[in-house]
Amino acid sequence: TRERYGSVQRSYIITTDDNVLSPHLQATIIEHNPPNHVYTLPKSDHSAFFSQPTALAELLISIAKK
């Protein structure tokens, strides 16, 4: 709901080799709807779970532990 929007922390993972969401578009998304944390996943494409599965899993685990 509008009243509760933002009550859960959000993170954004920048995928550096994304051919769907350009770096500029990812920056615009972050700017217009700022998350609490921004992370960068090097050498990852739009489907980071395929291009960098281990790195993504490690990053998600570290985010979950915060």
Disulfide bonds with the S-S distance in Angstrom:
none
